[in-house]
């Protein structure tokens, strides 16, 4: 038998452990909160305080062009509505997106987009002179969600309440 094949067994020495908090959360119960760029909105789903990463739903208004920004950790996303991309490299509904750590870019979403995104580390925004305008990490995301009244589920799950 291959080590990649799992089989159910009623005699296993390992038994399921009930999680301390529910595994499921309905993001539809959250309002969209303004994010760090004009015309963008977010719903925070989780944070990783060790890496600075976070998981969110991101909504971008139509005709929005993001400022140049970078990724200190990789970002993975799945496009739920609309499309976005960089020049000719674009994806629509159902597209998986992988932006490697160290990416610096300026994506566009002419018709707007909604995506599920996992940032494996902080994002950086830049000023015109190349200096860092801001670093968006788990702590910043959690603060913004708290200010929007939309952080209780994250605080409880991460023992931060």
N, C-alpha and C positions, 0 to 999 in steps of 0.2 A: 504494500500500500504506500502511495506517495505521501510525503509529509504535508502536502498541500490539501489533502482530503480530510475533511472533518466528518465524524459520524456521531450521531446521537447515541448515548449510552445511559441506561438507567442504573448502571453499576459503577459509574465513574466516582473516583475519590474526590474529585472537584465538583462542588455544588454551586449553583447560582447564588449570588449575593444580591439582596435587594438594595438598590441605591438609596442613599439618604434623602435625595431630592428627586422629584420627577424627571425623567429623561426628556419629556416632551414639553414644549412651550409654544403657544400660538402667537407668532409675531403680529398677527392681525389685531391683537388687543392693544398694540402700541401705535401711537400717532407718529407720523414722520416728523423728525426733528431736523432743524437746519444743521448742515454739516460745515466743514471748514472752507469750502469754496462756494461762492455765490451760485445759486441755482442747483445746489446739491442737497440731498436729504438722506438721513440714515435711521436705521433701527438697529441698535446694538444687541447682538445675540450672545456674545461671550467675550471674555478677555483672558489673556495669558500674561499675568503680571511678571512672570520670570523672563519672557522673551520680549515683552512689549507688544506682542501680536494681539489681534482681535478678529472677531467674526461679526459680520454685519450684513444687512440688506442695504444697498445703496441705490438711490434714485437720482437720476441726472435729468434736469429739464432739457427740452429740445433746444437746439442751437447753442448748446453750452460747450465751450472750449476750455478744458482744464488748463490752469497754469502749469508751467514746467515743474515737475516734482519727481522725486526719486524714491526708491524702495530699498530700505536697509535689509529687509528680509523678502523672500519671494512672496508673491500674491497669486492666489488662485481664485478664479471666479467662474460663475455659470450665469449666462445671460438669460433672464426670465422674460423680459419685454424689451422691444426695440433693438438697437444695435449700437456698437461703438467700435473704436479702433484707432489706428495710427496710419495715416495716409492710405496706402492700398491694403494694409493688413487689418482686416475688419471682420467682425463676427456678429451674428444676429441671434435670435431666440434659439436656445438649445446649444449654443457654442460654449465650449470650455476655454477659459483663458488662463495662460500661465505667464506671469511676468517675473523673470528671474531677479534674484537679489542683485542690487547694483543698477537696475534699470533706471534710466532717466528719460522721461518722455512727456508728451502733451497730447493725451487722447481727446477725441471729439465724439460727440453723440448728436448728430444733426436732428434726429427725430426723438431724442431722449432715450433713456434706457433704465431698466431696473435689473440689478444683479445681486446674487448671493456672492459674498466675497470673504475670503480668509486671508488676512495679512499675517504672515509668519514673523513679522517684525515691524518696527516703526516705518512711517513715511516721512519724507522731508520735503518741505516747500522752500523755494529759493527766491531771493530778491533779485532785481535786475542786475545787480553787480556780482551775482554768483554766491553771495553770502546766504546763510541759512535763515529763512524767515520764520520757520517753525518746525517742530518735530511732533508728529501725531503718533502717539503710542497708546497702549492700553490704558494708562492713567488718564491721559487727555480724553480719550473716548469715554471712559467711565464718568469723568467729571461732566462732560457734555450730556451724557444720558441722564445723570442725576439731575442736572439743571432742567432737563426736559421732563422730569418725573417719570422716566422710563428705564430705571436701573435696578429696581428691586429684585427681579429674577436673576440678574447677573451677580448682584451683591450676595444673595443667599447661596447660590451655587458655588461661588468662590470664597465663601466664609469671610466676606468683607463687610457684612452689616453689623 
